[in-house]
């Protein structure tokens, strides 16, 4: 089974299980509530869905009723998958780079859109944070939601190389636009840019 079709737990302890793209019921009706999330995170009437083929996810919380979620697809080729968050009831769904965080025990409250286009989803070792990485910046998800959003860190090509309580090591295209890359460190607690390591390589 591909990683996009299973829950990526990392070292978190989710209080739920998921099934990505479950078999559609022969009756045409799910045996549980269905929540359709639009690209802004709002819950809409399933009958009014107009965003193409959705990503279907069945969620079974430990202490709440089972439900099915419909999540909108975007342009392919970006991060894709279902990820556990630092909070036991957090689920981060990334479909073609659009990241939405849902409380599994409160799906009717809607989802929080936390990044687009997301290219990487990275846990921070030793810290209760999940990083969403775009081409230019970072968003950190903590147990209670968005912990911080960085300023623009890169011209383009931002990648997280390693993330721990000591810092988030990144690479990106150089601001000099000469085909080189540079490295730098971002503070785990605040998302602020630390020291830059200069150019690393030439293409």
Secondary structure, DSSP 8 states (H G I E B T S, - for coil): --GGGSEE-TT---SEEEEET----TTSS-SSEEEEE-TTS-EE-GGG--SSS-EEEEEEESSS--EEEEE----SSS--EEEE-SSTTEEEEEETTEEEEEETT-GGG--EEEESS--EEEE-BTSS-EEEE-SS-EEEEETTEEEEE-----SS--EEEEEETTEEEEEEE-TT-SSEEEEEEE-TTT--EEEEEEEEEE-
